Amino acid sequence: MTRPAASAAPTTTGPSAQDAPTARHPVRALLRRPELGALVAALGVFVFFSLTNSVFLSPAGVSTWLYSSSLFGIMAVAVALLMIGGEFDLSAGAMTGTTGLLVGIMTTQWGLNVWVAMLVALAIALTIGAANALIVVKTGLPSFIVTLATFFILQGLNLAVTKLITGSVVIQGMNQVPFFDTVKILFGSTIPVFGLDLKVAVLWWFAVIALATWVLLRTRSGNWIVAVGGDQPAARQLGVPVLKVKLSLFMTTAGAGWLVGMLMLFDVSTVQATTGIGQEFIYIICAVVGGSLLTGGYGSAAGAALGALIYGMTLQGIVFAQWDNNWLKAFLGVMLLLAVLVNLSVRKRVGARA
């Protein structure tokens, strides 16, 4: 569970206000953890597909659904942090495609060094994230609207600019770029671990989970994120740097989009202009399933990662079982509805603000 903004004020609000007696009630403390529901659901999905499909637990099968979960999980963790801070980013999916396209165009079309191209793409992504934050904070507009506009802008630019420069909506030939193999070690390689051929993206995912959890639970910045998401006016009055917090959160989401864009680009050596479109809602669903409240101020990085694991296992489990892929959409809808209902119950129980 995320910590209260103890350093910002002598009193606490939201879920943390009732944490004091939990030391005497370990079971109650466990039940209040935001990721508990996602953990139970993940175990249920794992057991179900393990018993119904032999491919699911094979080394190739485990490697596949872990890789799928990692790409969604990195973004889900970043989106969860933003949601805990009380905001949304609907441009997160498009950002993964935008950064991959930028690197692809700058290297294959303009001959720019791949490392330089990656840094330029990162700088552009962070600038877009900062712009989203500034508009949200300075105008008071809902982040849902601001980032929805950014989503459409990026989607249009991804398609139009890529086709204008290359005559196509697909960037290919990345494996012919100088230093591609060197970069691939960091972003697209496969590592043998306990008999599994794990993509390096899985290790990046674990690192992101650990870093985000440490920030939320062990740093003043984590306290600020919870405070801003729980009650922004009160947090501002208590001296919490709201603009700084929102800037860091939106830039974190954009940076995560860049990371996932690089992981996909250097894994398959190609990127399409439609990459990432529509996945922003999956990231939000994973965060909500992981216990993040839609109203902000409550959630965990580990919970969002578990939400992504549920999605990754289900996505690949349906493929392994050779079911109609439309069942995945139905599962997503049910998962989101149940998660929202559970979160509503949690919010009422712990007295979080609506």
C-alpha positions as CSV (number, residue, x, y, z in Angstrom):
1,M,0.0,0.0,0.0
2,T,1.2,3.5,-0.7
3,R,2.2,5.6,2.3
4,P,0.4,8.7,3.5
5,A,1.9,12.1,2.9
6,A,3.2,12.1,6.5
7,S,6.0,14.5,5.8
8,A,3.5,17.0,4.3
9,A,1.2,17.3,7.3
10,P,0.7,16.0,10.8
11,T,-2.7,14.5,9.9
12,T,-3.5,12.0,7.1
13,T,-6.4,11.4,4.8
14,G,-7.7,8.6,2.6
15,P,-6.6,5.0,3.1
16,S,-3.6,5.9,5.3
17,A,-5.7,7.5,7.9
18,Q,-6.7,4.1,9.2
19,D,-3.3,2.5,9.0
20,A,-2.4,3.1,12.7
21,P,-4.2,0.1,14.2
22,T,-3.2,-2.3,11.5
23,A,0.0,-3.3,13.4
24,R,-2.3,-5.1,15.8
25,H,-4.4,-6.6,13.0
26,P,-2.0,-8.2,10.4
27,V,-4.9,-9.8,8.6
28,R,-6.8,-6.5,8.3
29,A,-3.6,-4.9,7.1
30,L,-3.2,-7.6,4.4
31,L,-6.8,-7.2,3.2
32,R,-6.2,-3.5,2.8
33,R,-3.3,-3.9,0.4
34,P,-4.3,-2.6,-3.0
35,E,-2.6,-5.5,-4.9
36,L,-4.3,-8.3,-3.0
37,G,-7.2,-8.7,-5.3
38,A,-4.9,-8.7,-8.4
39,L,-2.7,-11.4,-6.7
40,V,-5.7,-13.7,-6.1
41,A,-6.9,-13.1,-9.7
42,A,-3.4,-13.8,-11.1
43,L,-3.1,-17.1,-9.2
44,G,-6.6,-18.1,-10.5
45,V,-5.7,-17.3,-14.1
46,F,-2.4,-19.1,-13.8
47,V,-4.0,-22.2,-12.3
48,F,-6.8,-22.2,-14.9
49,F,-4.6,-22.1,-18.0
50,S,-2.0,-24.4,-16.4
51,L,-4.7,-27.1,-16.0
52,T,-6.4,-26.6,-19.3
53,N,-3.4,-26.2,-21.7
54,S,-0.1,-28.1,-21.7
55,V,1.7,-25.4,-23.7
56,F,1.1,-22.7,-21.0
57,L,3.7,-24.1,-18.6
58,S,6.2,-25.2,-21.2
59,P,9.5,-23.1,-21.2
60,A,8.4,-21.5,-24.5
61,G,5.0,-20.8,-23.2
62,V,6.2,-19.2,-19.9
63,S,8.7,-17.1,-21.8
64,T,6.0,-15.9,-24.2
65,W,3.5,-14.8,-21.6
66,L,6.1,-13.2,-19.4
67,Y,7.4,-11.2,-22.4
68,S,3.9,-10.1,-23.3
69,S,3.2,-9.1,-19.7
70,S,6.4,-7.2,-19.4
71,L,5.6,-4.8,-22.3
72,F,2.2,-4.0,-20.8
73,G,3.6,-4.1,-17.3
74,I,6.2,-1.4,-17.8
75,M,3.5,1.0,-19.0
76,A,0.9,-0.1,-16.5
77,V,3.3,0.7,-13.6
78,A,4.0,4.2,-15.0
79,V,0.3,4.8,-15.6
80,A,-0.5,3.6,-12.1
81,L,1.8,6.1,-10.6
82,L,0.1,8.8,-12.6
83,M,-3.3,7.6,-11.5
84,I,-2.2,7.6,-7.9
85,G,-1.3,11.2,-8.5
86,G,-4.9,11.8,-9.7
87,E,-4.3,12.0,-13.5
88,F,-4.7,9.9,-16.7
89,D,-2.6,9.7,-19.9
90,L,-4.5,8.5,-22.9
91,S,-1.5,9.2,-25.2
92,A,0.6,6.5,-23.5
93,G,-0.1,3.9,-26.1
94,A,0.6,6.1,-29.1
95,M,3.9,7.3,-27.4
96,T,5.3,3.8,-27.8
97,G,4.8,3.9,-31.5
98,T,5.9,7.5,-31.8
99,T,9.3,6.9,-30.2
100,G,9.9,3.8,-32.3
101,L,9.0,5.6,-35.5
102,L,11.3,8.5,-34.6
103,V,14.3,6.3,-34.1
104,G,13.4,4.3,-37.2
105,I,13.1,7.4,-39.4
106,M,16.2,9.1,-38.1
107,T,18.4,6.0,-38.6
108,T,17.1,4.4,-41.7
109,Q,16.1,7.5,-43.6
110,W,18.5,10.2,-42.4
111,G,21.5,8.1,-41.3
112,L,21.7,9.4,-37.8
113,N,23.6,7.4,-35.2
114,V,21.3,5.0,-33.5
115,W,22.3,6.1,-30.0
116,V,21.8,9.8,-30.8
117,A,18.5,9.0,-32.4
118,M,17.4,7.2,-29.2
119,L,18.3,10.2,-27.1
120,V,16.5,12.6,-29.4
121,A,13.4,10.4,-29.3
122,L,13.6,10.3,-25.5
123,A,14.0,14.1,-25.3
124,I,10.9,14.5,-27.6
125,A,8.9,12.1,-25.5
126,L,9.8,13.8,-22.2
127,T,8.9,17.2,-23.8
128,I,5.5,15.9,-24.8
129,G,4.9,14.6,-21.3
130,A,6.0,17.9,-19.7
131,A,3.7,19.8,-22.1
132,N,0.8,17.6,-21.1
133,A,1.5,18.3,-17.4
134,L,1.9,22.1,-17.9
135,I,-1.4,22.3,-19.8
136,V,-3.2,20.3,-17.2
137,V,-1.9,22.3,-14.2
138,K,-1.9,25.7,-15.7
139,T,-5.4,25.5,-17.3
140,G,-7.2,23.2,-14.9
141,L,-8.4,21.1,-17.8
142,P,-9.0,17.4,-17.1
143,S,-6.0,15.3,-18.1
144,F,-8.4,12.9,-19.8
145,I,-9.2,15.7,-22.4
146,V,-5.7,17.0,-22.7
147,T,-4.0,13.6,-23.3
148,L,-6.9,12.5,-25.6
149,A,-6.0,15.5,-27.8
150,T,-2.3,14.5,-27.6
151,F,-3.3,10.9,-28.6
152,F,-5.0,12.1,-31.7
153,I,-2.1,14.4,-32.6
154,L,0.4,11.6,-32.2
155,Q,-1.7,9.1,-34.1
156,G,-2.1,11.5,-37.0
157,L,1.5,12.5,-37.1
158,N,2.6,8.8,-36.8
159,L,0.6,7.9,-39.9
160,A,1.0,11.1,-42.0
161,V,4.7,11.9,-41.4
162,T,5.8,8.3,-41.7
163,K,4.0,7.9,-45.0
164,L,5.3,11.3,-46.2
165,I,8.9,10.4,-45.5
166,T,9.0,6.7,-46.4
167,G,6.0,6.3,-48.7
168,S,4.8,3.6,-46.3
169,V,3.4,3.2,-42.8
170,V,6.1,0.7,-41.8
171,I,9.7,1.3,-40.9
172,Q,11.9,-1.7,-41.9
173,G,15.6,-2.4,-42.2
174,M,16.6,-1.5,-38.7
175,N,18.8,-4.5,-38.5
176,Q,21.0,-2.9,-41.2
177,V,21.6,0.2,-39.1
178,P,25.2,0.6,-37.7
179,F,25.4,-0.4,-34.0
180,F,22.0,-2.1,-34.1
181,D,23.4,-5.3,-32.7
182,T,25.0,-3.4,-29.8
183,V,21.7,-1.7,-28.9
184,K,19.8,-5.0,-29.3
185,I,21.8,-6.4,-26.4
186,L,20.2,-3.9,-24.1
187,F,16.7,-3.8,-25.6
188,G,16.0,-6.9,-27.7
189,S,18.2,-9.7,-26.5
190,T,17.2,-13.1,-25.1
191,I,18.7,-14.3,-21.8
192,P,18.6,-18.0,-20.6
193,V,17.3,-18.1,-17.0
194,F,16.4,-21.4,-15.3
195,G,15.7,-23.1,-18.6
196,L,13.7,-20.2,-19.9
197,D,14.7,-18.0,-22.8
198,L,13.6,-14.7,-21.3
199,K,13.5,-11.5,-23.3
200,V,15.5,-8.7,-21.7
201,A,12.2,-6.7,-21.5
202,V,11.2,-8.9,-18.6
203,L,14.3,-7.8,-16.6
204,W,13.5,-4.1,-17.5
205,W,10.0,-4.8,-16.2
206,F,11.2,-6.1,-12.8
207,A,13.6,-3.1,-12.5
208,V,10.7,-0.7,-13.2
209,I,8.5,-2.4,-10.5
210,A,11.3,-2.3,-7.9
211,L,12.1,1.4,-8.7
212,A,8.4,2.5,-8.6
213,T,7.7,0.6,-5.4
214,W,10.8,2.2,-3.7
215,V,9.7,5.6,-4.8
216,L,6.1,5.2,-3.5
217,L,7.0,3.6,-0.2
218,R,10.4,5.0,0.7
219,T,10.7,8.6,-0.6
220,R,9.2,12.0,0.0
221,S,8.3,12.0,-3.7
222,G,6.1,9.0,-3.1
223,N,4.3,10.8,-0.2
224,W,3.8,13.8,-2.5
225,I,2.3,11.6,-5.2
226,V,-0.3,10.2,-2.8
227,A,-1.0,13.6,-1.3
228,V,-1.6,15.3,-4.6
229,G,-3.8,12.4,-5.8
230,G,-5.8,12.3,-2.6
231,D,-6.5,16.0,-2.1
232,Q,-4.7,18.4,-4.4
233,P,-5.9,21.7,-2.9
234,A,-4.9,20.5,0.6
235,A,-1.6,19.2,-0.7
236,R,-0.8,22.6,-2.3
237,Q,-1.7,24.4,0.9
238,L,0.7,22.2,2.8
239,G,3.6,23.1,0.5
240,V,3.6,20.1,-1.8
241,P,5.1,21.2,-5.2
242,V,2.1,20.1,-7.3
243,L,3.5,21.3,-10.6
244,K,6.8,19.4,-9.9
245,V,4.9,16.2,-9.0
246,K,2.6,16.4,-12.1
247,L,5.6,17.1,-14.4
248,S,7.5,14.2,-13.0
249,L,4.5,11.8,-13.4
250,F,3.6,12.8,-16.9
251,M,7.3,12.6,-18.0
252,T,7.6,9.2,-16.3
253,T,4.8,7.9,-18.4
254,A,6.3,9.4,-21.5
255,G,9.7,7.9,-20.6
256,A,8.1,4.5,-20.1
257,G,6.5,4.8,-23.5
258,W,10.0,5.5,-25.0
259,L,11.4,2.4,-23.1
260,V,8.6,0.1,-24.4
261,G,9.0,1.6,-27.9
262,M,12.7,0.7,-27.8
263,L,12.1,-2.8,-26.5
264,M,9.7,-3.5,-29.3
265,L,11.7,-1.9,-32.0
266,F,15.0,-3.7,-31.3
267,D,13.2,-7.0,-30.7
268,V,11.5,-7.2,-34.1
269,S,13.6,-4.7,-36.1
270,T,10.5,-3.0,-37.4
271,V,7.8,-0.6,-36.3
272,Q,4.4,0.4,-37.7
273,A,2.6,3.7,-37.6
274,T,-0.3,2.1,-35.7
275,T,1.9,0.6,-33.0
276,G,0.5,1.2,-29.5
277,I,-2.8,2.6,-30.7
278,G,-5.6,1.4,-28.4
279,Q,-3.3,0.0,-25.8
280,E,-3.7,3.0,-23.5
281,F,-6.9,1.6,-22.1
282,I,-5.3,-1.8,-21.4
283,Y,-2.7,0.0,-19.3
284,I,-5.4,1.8,-17.3
285,I,-7.3,-1.5,-16.9
286,C,-4.1,-3.2,-15.6
287,A,-3.6,-0.4,-13.1
288,V,-7.2,-0.5,-11.9
289,V,-7.2,-4.3,-11.6
290,G,-4.0,-3.8,-9.5
291,G,-5.9,-1.7,-7.0
292,S,-5.4,1.9,-8.2
293,L,-8.4,4.1,-7.6
294,L,-9.8,6.0,-10.6
295,T,-10.1,9.0,-8.2
296,G,-6.4,9.0,-7.2
297,G,-4.5,8.8,-4.0
298,Y,-4.4,5.0,-3.7
299,G,-2.7,2.1,-5.5
300,S,0.6,0.3,-5.9
301,A,3.2,-0.4,-8.6
302,A,3.2,-4.1,-7.8
303,G,-0.6,-4.2,-8.2
304,A,-0.4,-2.7,-11.7
305,A,2.3,-5.2,-12.6
306,L,0.1,-8.0,-11.4
307,G,-2.7,-6.6,-13.5
308,A,-0.4,-6.7,-16.5
309,L,0.5,-10.3,-15.7
310,I,-3.1,-11.2,-15.6
311,Y,-3.6,-9.7,-19.1
312,G,-0.4,-11.2,-20.5
313,M,-1.3,-14.7,-19.2
314,T,-4.9,-14.4,-20.5
315,L,-3.8,-13.1,-23.9
316,Q,-1.3,-15.9,-24.5
317,G,-3.4,-18.5,-22.8
318,I,-6.3,-17.9,-25.2
319,V,-3.8,-18.2,-28.1
320,F,-2.3,-21.4,-26.8
321,A,-5.8,-22.9,-26.3
322,Q,-6.8,-21.8,-29.8
323,W,-9.9,-20.1,-28.6
324,D,-11.7,-17.2,-30.4
325,N,-9.6,-14.1,-29.7
326,N,-12.8,-12.1,-29.1
327,W,-13.0,-13.8,-25.7
328,L,-10.1,-11.6,-24.6
329,K,-12.2,-8.4,-25.1
330,A,-15.0,-9.9,-23.1
331,F,-12.5,-10.9,-20.4
332,L,-11.1,-7.3,-20.3
333,G,-14.6,-5.9,-19.8
334,V,-15.5,-8.3,-17.0
335,M,-12.1,-7.7,-15.4
336,L,-12.5,-3.9,-15.5
337,L,-16.0,-4.0,-14.1
338,L,-15.1,-6.3,-11.2
339,A,-12.0,-4.2,-10.4
340,V,-14.0,-1.0,-10.4
341,L,-16.6,-2.6,-8.1
342,V,-13.9,-3.9,-5.7
343,N,-12.1,-0.5,-5.7
344,L,-15.4,1.2,-5.0
345,S,-15.8,-1.1,-2.0
346,V,-12.3,-0.3,-0.9
347,R,-12.8,3.4,-1.2
348,K,-15.9,3.3,1.0
349,R,-14.3,1.1,3.5
350,V,-11.1,3.1,4.0
351,G,-12.8,6.5,3.6
352,A,-11.0,7.6,0.5
353,R,-12.3,10.7,-1.3
354,A,-14.5,10.3,-4.3
